[in-house]
């Protein structure tokens, strides 16, 4: 679904019937005729006939109400352009969506936030249509309506949804093949946290990586959504050694989650740390970073090892480029070409869930396994935090600055008035703090300029003083000679 507002509401039934009411001149005539001349007087028989006609033709009160399609509205987050956090705005869409054959309408409860959404906001994700558009690739909710030919879903079913985009809304319409029934006991938060991260991790580890017992793997961003999903899935295979990069403050959590060797990438060289423990290298490297980290990961592979590239997080702070251009660049830059792959007995592959949207069978197979693992208690999404749609900027900032441990969720439940006031207060305080910082910067700049001027003045005074000293230090003969020259 696009991010454009639906057409404005049609005229209501009262306005549409106004000409007929004026024509019959019944007592229920619209008050909007005040500016018009009074109608001519009628006889008693005419009035009686008109009253009878009105009783016969006047519809029931319910029929006078505007159709649901005209009054239906729902909130949606819309990417209005590329740039900062303020480019994602909360808007109201009007008009009830029309279901096609094989589609269902879902009342959304929770939405998942992914790195792809951050890249989309900066214009770096080519699977999202051009703005204005609603982002969001995963959500959970309850089916409110089903289209024709839908036999495997019914109204009231709790489902999680996976789609290329358009799911950051209170109401979404998707093909039934993009929905999956929620297992008993699964919360809406968990359901919204599961599709993108766990399908990505599962297909990389088992379809591409062919993970087996006693292997070793590097998981970058191990405290993120995919990182935690990959770690949990590694634990379903015996004796897998997991190296995980994350800031030191997150090590305790990821260690408890199954990371064998946590590495603080900010203070240590993860390549050196891995070589100390595993001199022969690794069997699998999951690379969401791109750039020089892809080269490092490739060189860490054992013979028969596999590097699986599935993102370019390093681009978020860099220049906007097309993902394919980036892939081509690092392929050329690091010489990962056919000959080196053959000589090294290593493989490089790429994974992008957004390009699997037409492969519903593959996704359904992976989801079936994931759901079974969830029921067995072997995997469980970790929820970092939950934000209202109104707070999407804060949610995106938390992920982009890598403060989260686990999944960040957006809830469609509207903020309460108290929360709105609190949020407004925080915004006001933030504006004041920002103003203070700006004022301080301006004051500091003025002080720096003033100091520079003082230094210039002092320098001038020193130069003047030096000149005067030079004159005073001249020999008496020189002074007499200068005096004579002046007299002449």
Buried (B, 14 or more C-beta within 10 A) or exposed (E): BBBBBBEEBEEBBEEEBBEEBBEBBBEEBEEEBEEEEEEEEEEEEEBEEBEEEBEEEBEEEEEEEBEEBBEBBBBBBBBBBBEEBEBBBBBEBBBBBEBEEBBBBBBBBBBBBBBBBBBBBBBBBBBBBEBBBBBBBBBBBBBBBBBEEBEEBEEEBBBBBBBBBBBBBBBBBBBBBBBBBBBEEBBBBBBBBBBBBBBBBBBBBBBBBEBEEEBBBBBBBBBBBBBBBBBBBBEBBEEBBBBBBBBEEBBEBBBEBBBBBBBBBEEEEBBEBBEEEBEEBBBBBBBBBBBEBBBBBBBBBBEEBBBBBBBBBBBBEEEEEEBEEBBEEBBEEBEBEEEEBEEBEBBBEBBBBBEBBEEEEEBEBBBEBBBEBBEEEEBBBBBBBBBBBBBBBBBBBBBBEBBBBBBBBBBBEBBEEEEEEEBEEEEEEEEEEEEEEEEEEEEEEEEEEEEEEEEEEEEEEEEEEEEEEEEEEEEEEEEEEEEEEEEE
